[in-house]
Amino acid sequence: MIKESLKVEINRLFVKKINGETKFFASIRNYIVEKAKKENKNLIVFCKELNEDIIIPAESLNEGIKSNDVFKSKIDDKPYYLIDFEWDKYKRQDLGNPRTFSRLIL
């Protein structure tokens, strides 16, 4: 059975250094992640800058890294924080690329 998904669009990814390694993250507002958890839906994140998307399975929504910074919405002035998900971890594999395909089956 295919699980329903909640879709969100972001403009760009953010770069963080973790243990000396550069990683790219999608920052999603906490209330969107909480809604996906509550409804037990996958989260599809589309990045405009890359023209790519990732799928974060409902089971993996707790893996996000919560930021300590609190922001205020420009629309309704409600506070929110961001939850970061590592882009490459959830990126779909390009099975049309022979190198990727061979790594998956070997």
Secondary structure, 3 states (H helix, E strand, C coil): CCCCEEEEEECCCEEEEECCEEEEEEEEEHHHHHHHHHCCCEEEEEECCCCEEEEECHHHHHHCEECCCCEECCCCCCEECEEEEEHHHHECCCCCCHHHHHHHHC
